[in-house]
């Protein structure tokens, strides 16, 4: 199967170029950096050991930040190259990466582009976050004897079933990794069944990420504009969830007339469409993306269509409902730990299959509450917003869970440390 893939991809460069151009027309690529997707970097490789971290999109890159910072602390002469594949993750990395870390877009998996990338950067170690595996890149990493590790590894039931049909290909790809550090025992079992070696359970790096940042001046500024109003945040929403938020707000506004509903869309570029949808529902709307406008006292829905400010709104709202758990795209869920770390009562819908393990653990610990439907969400919001003791108890469960899960980063570093010491020995 891998031979067929490699043969096909080698002879379809023109198709990959068409795909890139199509993505460019849809504003899914950066025209000024399209060359990076073709393995043609235009910035120099820094002198010294270089650790390459690949994190496909926003969730993986956010999980990787604490690891990136610790890698740099552990080796003062090293640099970290971070690759991602989406515009949103690139923008976040540009804002949040520490000194001695740099970002590039991941090249598409054509052998010419893979070799161009590796020839230029010459990484001394490669770390993949979660589960994105590209055959040409992994094959070339192995051929060049670059130590590689799969970190925060997860594998859904669907992916496992698919890979079992291609067990030989899976074994070949996983043989690249010196170790596979899995999120859960079930993930570890699945990787072992596919032939991975040195599999360990280290838990989820998302548990160990530092709380999302927030601008203190902006926090005080917005708090002043909200004037003690009751509020909740619907975080990382996807299509369909904003309309649900409007309906829930309308259900609650008679009994809670000062209620403010904050919507933070997963993709900020949808802000204008969301605004029109909320206005069509007859609600008064303020959109933050228009010059960081604060909400007025008569605002019903505040659309926070800005990038990298989720930590701000988790601090402003005592209750967070996590998006992509009711959405029209079938759901899947997003990271609930970030809200719990910042003392939010965590709510979510039933469609959380991509984050099942985290939510199952949180539900069992009462650290998150599952909402069966829109009516249940409205009822629970009313209870928590009007019963201070109930709200504080729910916040306490979430915060305790988040603190109990600390230590993941150290377990990952314990596995990597011998290899990091080798980098120090061979540093110029």
C-alpha positions in Angstrom: 0.0 0.0 0.0 2.8 2.4 0.8 4.5 1.7 -2.5 1.4 2.5 -4.4 0.9 5.7 -2.4 4.5 6.8 -3.0 4.3 6.0 -6.7 1.1 7.9 -7.1 2.2 11.0 -5.2 5.5 11.2 -7.0 3.7 11.6 -10.3 1.1 14.0 -9.2 3.0 17.2 -8.3 0.7 19.1 -10.7 -2.3 18.0 -8.8 -0.8 19.0 -5.5 -0.1 22.5 -7.0 -3.7 22.7 -8.1 -4.8 21.8 -4.6 -2.6 24.5 -3.1 -4.0 27.1 -5.5 -7.5 26.0 -4.8 -6.9 26.4 -1.1 -5.3 29.8 -1.7 -8.4 31.0 -3.5 -10.5 29.8 -0.5 -8.2 31.8 1.9 -6.9 28.6 3.4 -3.2 29.3 2.5 -0.9 32.3 3.0 0.1 33.5 -0.5 3.3 35.1 0.9 4.4 31.7 2.4 3.1 29.2 -0.1 6.7 28.3 -0.9 7.0 26.7 2.5 4.3 24.2 1.5 6.6 23.2 -1.3 9.6 22.6 0.9 11.3 25.9 0.0 12.1 27.8 3.2 13.3 31.4 2.9 14.7 31.9 6.3 18.1 30.5 7.4 18.5 27.5 9.7 19.9 28.7 13.1 23.2 27.5 14.2 23.0 24.8 16.9 20.8 21.7 17.7 17.4 21.9 16.1 14.4 20.1 17.5 11.5 19.8 15.0 8.0 19.7 16.5 5.1 19.0 14.1 1.6 19.9 15.3 -1.0 19.8 12.5 -3.5 22.4 13.7 -4.7 24.6 16.5 -5.4 21.9 19.1 -2.1 20.1 18.7 -0.1 23.3 18.6 -1.7 24.6 21.8 -0.9 21.2 23.5 2.7 21.4 22.3 3.4 24.9 23.7 4.4 23.8 27.2 6.6 21.1 25.7 8.3 23.5 23.3 9.1 25.9 26.2 10.5 23.0 28.3 12.6 21.7 25.5 14.3 25.2 25.2 14.7 25.4 29.0 16.4 22.0 29.0 18.9 22.9 26.3 20.1 26.5 26.2 21.9 26.1 22.9 19.0 24.4 21.0 16.3 25.9 18.8 12.8 24.5 18.1 11.2 24.5 14.6 7.4 24.2 14.8 5.4 23.2 11.7 1.6 23.4 11.4 -0.8 23.1 8.4 -3.4 25.7 9.0 -3.6 29.5 8.9 -5.2 29.7 12.4 -2.5 27.6 14.0 0.2 29.6 12.3 -1.1 32.9 13.6 -1.3 31.5 17.1 2.2 30.2 16.9 3.6 33.5 15.7 2.0 35.2 18.7 2.9 32.6 21.4 6.2 31.0 20.5 9.0 31.8 22.8 12.5 33.1 21.8 14.6 30.5 19.9 11.4 28.9 18.4 10.3 29.6 14.8 7.3 28.5 12.7 7.0 27.1 9.2 4.1 25.6 7.3 4.4 21.8 6.9 5.3 20.8 3.3 2.9 18.7 1.3 4.1 15.0 1.1 5.7 15.1 -2.4 9.3 13.6 -2.2 10.9 16.7 -3.8 9.2 19.0 -1.3 10.0 16.7 1.7 13.6 16.5 0.7 13.8 20.2 0.2 12.4 20.8 3.7 14.8 18.3 5.4 17.9 19.3 3.4 17.4 22.9 4.6 16.4 22.4 8.2 18.5 19.2 9.0 16.6 18.5 12.3 18.5 16.7 15.1 15.3 15.3 16.5 11.6 15.1 15.3 8.5 15.1 17.5 5.1 14.5 16.1 2.1 15.6 18.2 -0.9 13.3 18.2 -1.5 11.4 15.0 -0.8 13.0 11.6 1.5 10.5 9.7 2.7 11.3 6.2 4.5 8.4 4.5 7.1 10.2 2.4 8.2 12.5 5.3 8.4 9.6 7.8 10.3 7.4 5.3 12.8 10.1 4.7 13.2 10.9 8.5 14.0 7.2 9.0 16.4 7.1 6.1 18.3 10.0 7.5 18.4 8.4 11.0 16.7 11.4 12.7 15.5 10.3 16.2 11.7 10.6 16.1 9.0 10.3 18.7 5.2 10.3 18.5 3.9 12.5 21.4 0.4 12.7 22.9 -0.5 9.9 20.5 -4.2 9.1 20.1 -6.1 6.8 17.8 -9.9 6.8 17.4 -11.9 3.7 16.9 -12.5 4.7 13.3 -8.8 5.3 12.6 -7.9 2.0 14.3 -10.3 0.1 12.1 -8.9 1.7 9.0 -5.3 1.0 9.9 -6.0 -2.6 10.8 -6.9 -3.2 7.2 -3.4 -1.9 6.3 -1.5 -3.4 9.2 1.8 -3.8 7.2 1.7 -0.1 6.2 0.9 1.0 9.8 3.8 -1.1 11.2 6.2 0.4 8.6 5.2 4.0 9.5 5.3 3.4 13.2 8.7 1.8 13.0 10.1 5.3 12.5 9.4 6.2 16.1 11.8 5.4 18.9 8.9 5.7 21.3 5.1 6.3 21.2 3.8 8.2 24.1 0.0 7.6 24.2 -2.7 9.7 25.8 -4.7 6.7 27.3 -4.3 2.9 27.9 -6.8 2.3 25.0 -4.7 4.4 22.6 -1.6 2.5 23.7 -3.3 -0.9 23.1 -4.3 0.2 19.6 -0.8 1.4 18.7 0.8 -1.8 20.0 -1.7 -3.9 18.0 -0.5 -2.0 14.9 3.1 -2.9 15.6 4.4 0.2 17.4 7.4 -0.4 19.8 8.2 1.2 23.1 4.6 2.4 23.8 4.0 4.2 27.0 1.0 6.0 28.5 1.9 9.5 29.6 -1.6 11.1 29.5 -2.7 14.1 27.5 -0.4 17.2 27.2 -3.5 19.4 27.2 -3.8 18.6 30.9 -0.4 20.2 31.5 -0.6 23.3 29.3 -0.4 26.6 31.2 -3.6 28.6 31.5 -4.5 30.5 28.3 -3.1 34.0 28.5 -5.1 37.2 28.7 -4.3 40.9 28.6 -4.9 42.3 32.1 -5.7 45.8 30.9 -8.2 44.5 28.4 -9.7 42.2 31.1 -10.3 45.2 33.4 -11.6 47.2 30.4 -14.2 44.6 29.4 -15.1 43.9 33.0 -16.0 47.5 33.4 -18.2 47.5 30.3 -20.0 44.4 31.5 -20.9 46.0 34.8 -21.5 42.8 36.8 -23.9 41.4 34.2 -24.7 37.6 34.3 -22.8 36.0 31.5 -21.7 32.7 29.9 -19.4 31.9 27.1 -20.0 29.4 24.2 -16.3 28.7 23.3 -14.8 27.4 20.0 -18.2 27.3 18.3 -18.9 25.7 14.9 -21.7 26.2 12.4 -25.1 25.7 13.9 -24.0 26.3 17.5 -24.3 30.1 17.3 -28.0 29.8 16.3 -28.4 27.4 19.3 -26.8 30.0 21.6 -29.3 32.6 20.3 -32.2 30.4 21.0 -30.9 29.6 24.5 -30.4 33.3 25.2 -34.0 34.0 24.1 -35.3 31.2 26.4 -33.5 32.8 29.4 -33.8 36.5 28.7 -37.3 36.9 30.3 -36.1 35.6 33.7 -32.5 36.9 33.3 -33.0 40.2 31.5 -29.3 41.4 32.0 -27.9 38.1 30.6 -24.9 38.5 28.2 -24.1 35.6 25.9 -20.5 35.6 24.6 -19.8 33.6 21.5 -16.1 32.8 20.6 -16.1 31.1 17.1 -13.5 28.5 16.4 -12.8 30.3 13.1 -12.9 34.0 13.6 -13.4 34.7 9.9 -17.0 33.6 10.4 -17.7 36.6 12.6 -19.7 38.6 10.1 -21.9 35.7 9.1 -22.6 34.9 12.8 -23.5 38.5 13.4 -26.1 38.5 10.6 -27.5 35.2 11.9 -27.9 36.6 15.5 -29.4 39.8 14.3 -31.9 37.9 12.2 -33.0 36.2 15.4 -34.0 39.6 16.7 -31.1 40.0 19.2 -28.8 43.0 19.8 -25.3 42.1 18.7 -21.8 43.6 19.2 -18.9 42.1 17.2 -15.5 42.4 18.8 -13.6 41.9 15.5 -14.8 45.4 14.5 -12.0 47.3 16.3 -12.2 45.3 19.5 -15.5 47.0 20.3 -16.7 46.2 23.9 -20.3 45.2 24.5 -22.9 47.8 25.3 -25.2 47.5 28.2 -28.0 46.6 25.8 -26.0 43.9 24.0 -27.5 40.5 24.1 -24.8 38.6 22.1 -21.2 39.5 22.1 -19.3 37.9 19.2 -15.6 37.6 20.1 -14.3 36.9 16.6 -10.6 37.6 17.4 -7.6 35.3 17.5 -5.9 34.1 20.7 -8.3 35.7 23.2 -10.1 32.7 24.5 -8.3 33.0 27.8 -9.7 36.5 28.2 -13.3 35.3 27.9 -12.8 32.3 30.2 -11.7 34.8 32.8 -14.8 37.0 32.2 -17.4 34.2 32.2 -18.0 31.8 35.1 -19.6 29.2 32.8 -18.2 27.8 29.6 -20.0 25.6 27.1 -17.4 24.0 24.9 -18.2 24.0 21.2 -18.2 21.5 18.4 -20.3 19.3 20.7 -23.7 20.3 19.2 -22.5 21.4 15.8 -24.0 20.7 12.3 -20.7 19.0 11.2 -21.3 16.0 13.5 -19.4 17.4 16.4 -16.3 15.9 18.0 -15.6 18.3 20.8 -12.8 20.6 21.8 -10.4 20.8 24.8 -12.4 21.4 28.0 -9.3 21.6 30.3 -8.5 25.2 29.3 -11.9 26.3 30.7 -11.5 24.3 33.9 -8.1 25.7 34.6 -9.5 29.2 34.6 -12.3 28.3 37.1 -15.2 27.9 34.6 -18.0 25.6 35.2 -17.7 23.3 32.1 -20.7 22.3 30.1 -20.8 20.4 26.7 -23.1 18.7 24.3 -23.3 15.0 23.5 -21.1 14.9 20.4 -17.6 14.8 21.8 -16.2 11.7 20.1 -12.8 13.2 19.2 -12.2 14.1 22.9 -14.1 11.2 24.4 -11.5 10.1 27.0 -11.1 13.6 28.5 -14.8 14.2 28.7 -15.5 10.7 30.2 -12.9 11.4 32.9 -14.3 14.8 33.6 -17.9 13.7 33.7 -17.0 10.9 36.1 -15.3 13.4 38.4 -18.3 15.8 38.0 -15.8 18.3 36.5 -18.0 18.7 33.4 -21.7 18.3 32.7 -23.1 16.9 29.5 -26.1 18.6 28.1 -28.4 16.3 26.2 -30.0 19.0 24.1 -30.8 22.7 23.9 -33.4 22.6 26.6 -31.0 21.0 29.1 -28.4 23.6 28.3 -30.9 26.4 29.0 -32.1 24.8 32.2 -28.5 24.2 33.5 -27.4 27.7 32.7 -30.4 29.1 34.6 -29.6 27.0 37.6 -25.9 27.9 37.8 -26.5 31.6 37.0 -29.1 31.9 39.8 -27.6 29.6 42.4 -24.2 30.9 43.5 -23.5 27.9 45.7 -24.2 25.4 42.8 -22.0 27.5 40.5 -19.1 27.5 42.9 -19.4 23.8 43.6 -19.2 23.1 39.8 -16.3 25.4 39.4 -14.5 23.6 42.3 -14.9 20.2 40.6 -13.4 21.5 37.4 -10.4 23.2 39.0 -9.6 20.2 41.1 -9.6 18.0 38.1 -7.3 20.2 36.2 -4.8 20.4 39.1 -4.9 16.7 39.6 -3.8 16.1 36.0 -0.6 18.1 36.2 2.7 16.2 35.7 2.1 15.0 32.1 4.9 17.2 30.8 7.5 15.7 33.2 6.6 12.2 32.1 7.2 13.1 28.4 10.5 14.9 29.3 11.7 11.8 31.2 11.5 9.8 28.0 13.1 12.5 25.8 15.9 13.5 28.2 18.5 11.0 27.2 18.2 12.1 23.6 18.3 15.7 24.6 21.5 15.1 26.5 23.0 13.7 23.2 22.2 17.0 21.5 24.1 18.9 24.2 27.2 16.6 23.7 27.2 17.3 19.9 26.3 21.0 20.1 28.9 23.2 18.4 
